[in-house]
Amino acid sequence: MPRLHEIIETMLSQRETFDFIADFANSAEWDPGTITSARIDAGPVGPGASYALTVKVGGSTAPMTYTIETHEPDTRVVLRGEGKSVTARDDIRFEPTAAGGTRVDYTADIELKGWMRLLQPLLGGAFRKLGDDAREGMTAALAARARAAGR
């Protein structure tokens, strides 16, 4: 199972960073691999909240549904993603930095389903690019939010 692991630092507070990233309706703003993202249920962001995403898969797109499994305000969110040919588990942790900002520790475990599993060993470079793109997108989105907040 491929594992993506990225660490990002931002000058945004831990609460601001958590609130932005944990609400996966915002994922299209920071993940270049996400075309669209929207909340599909009502209520506060927390356990059970669900999101419909359209993600890039090679040269095409595919729908996925993400659901929050663990929601520890300001410190950790875990989401499970389900699509026709892939499942994902995103574990995102937040901690304060000495400079007054936030360190985001993002781990995503991805598993291809069915016959697609046979391709998994051949896709290492593609999975690394997904991680690099997500790290760069998250870094840029958080930096823009920090600038807008005057930090």
N, C-alpha and C positions, 0 to 999 in steps of 0.2 A: 504494500500500500504506500503510495507516494505521500511524503510529508513535506509540507511547505512550512518554513519557519522564518519569520522576519521580526526584527526589532526596530522600532521607530521612536524617535524622541520629538517632542513638541513643546513649545512654550505655553500652550493652553493648559489650564488647570486640569486636574484629574477628573473633576466632575464634568467640565465642558467636553473633554475628550471622550469620556465614557458615554455621555448622553448622545453625542454625535455618532460614534461608531456602533454602539449597541443597538441603535435604531436602524435596522438594515434597510429601511426605506431610503436611507441616505447612501447606500452602497454604490449606486451608480455615480455618485459624486466623487468617490475616491478609488473605485476599482475599475480600471479600463476594460476588464473582462466582463463587466456587467453593463448591459445595454439599457435595461429598465429595471426599476425596483419600486415596489409599492406595498404598503401594509394591506392585508386582505381581511383583517378583522378589526374590531373596535376595542377600546379600553387602553389602559396604560401599557407602556413598553415593559414587559416582564415575562415570566414563564408562560409559555403557551402562545405568545404573540407570534403571528405568522406573516410571511412576506412572499410575494410572487416576484421572481426575478426572471429576466431573460438574459442568458449568458452566452458569450461567444464559445463555440466549439468548433475549432478548426476554421473553415471558411463559412460556417453556418451559425445558427443560433438555436438555443434549446431552452425550454421553460424549466425552472426549478422552484421548489417551495422550501423556504427556510423557516424553521420554528425555533424559538428560544427555549432551550432546555434548562439552563442555569442562568440566573440573573442575580448577581451580587453587586448592588449599587456601588459605583465608582471603582470597583476592583476587578470584576470578572464577568464575562458573558460567554455562554457556550450555545452555539446554534447548530442544528442538524439540517442539512440540505438534502433534498430528494429530487432526482430527475429520472427520466426514462432510462438513461444509461450510466448514471453516476450517483453516488452518495458522497456527502462531505460532512465533516464535523469540524467546525471552527471554534477554537478555544482562544479567547482574547483576554489578556490580563493587563491591568493598568496599575502603575505604581508611581508615586511622586519622584521627581528628580531633585538633586541638591540645588539646582538652579531655579526651582519653583515651578517647573513644567511637569510633563508626564512622559513616562516610558511605556510604550505599548509593545507587549510581547504577543505576537500573533502566530498561532500554529493552526494549520489546516491539514487534516488527513483526508485524502481523496481516494475513493475506491470505484473503479469502473465495474459495471455489471455485465453479466452474460458473456457473450463472445468477445466483448470489448476488453475484458480482462487480459486476453491474449496479447493485446497491444501495449499493456501497461509497461512492460520492461523496455519498450522501444521509445517511450514518450518522456524520458527523463529530461531532455532539453526543453520540451514544451512545458512541462510542469515547472521547471526552474524559471522559465520566462514568465509564467503566470505569477509566481511569487515575486519576481523582480518588478513586474508591472504593478502589482498590488502595493508593494512597498513604496515605489516611486509615486503612485497616485495618492496613497494615504499621506505620505510626507508632504506632497504639494497641497492637498486639500486642508490638512491641519495647519500648515504654514500660512495659507491664505486666511483661514479663520483667526489665527493668532494675530496676523497683521491687522485684520478688521477690528479686533478687540484691543489694538494698541499695544501688543506685546512683541 
